[in-house]
Amino acid sequence: MLHRHPFLSLITGGYLVFVAWLTLTPQPIGPDDQQFIQRVLDALHRRGYAESINYDRLEFLANIALFVPVGMFLLLLFGAGGWWLAAIGSFAMTAFIETAQNQIPGRVSDGRDLIANTGGALIGIAIALLLTLPATLRRRERKRYERAQATAGQR
């Protein structure tokens, strides 16, 4: 798998390193950053935008968005038939992150993150399946045609 897709493997590895840095290092968002984010949300709310989004909901949505590429990359590496491996791998990665965060100063493990991250990965898997569907169908048709030709050649 990795030797067949070296560039994709490199990009996937780079993104996973980014996710590890973001999730497994001491809390990168301090009080000043939180106040800035809250001021931006308040400004949007005053203008009538994103009124249903508060800081907690924004964090939840950010966790979903962070893992959409994880699901897409894993699906592309495992192939469409390995969608379930991508799903299990994404869940296992999230469970590891949440467990490890208990040991990292300034980090808080949250069960909602497990749901958000896994949900984001599943969304990524679904997007990748949709985007690769035409190629998957062409490969299956080509294999079916080749089997039919081989069977006809044996007669």
Protein Blocks (a to p, Z undefined) as FASTA:
>chain_A
ZZmmmmlmmmmmmmmmmmmmmmmgccfbdfklmmmmmmmmmmmmmnopaklpcfklmmmm
mmmmmmmmmmmmmmmmnommlmmmmmmmmmmmmmmmmmmmmmpghiacdfklmmmmmmmm
mmmmmmmmmmmmmmmmmmmmmmmmmmmmmmmmmZZ
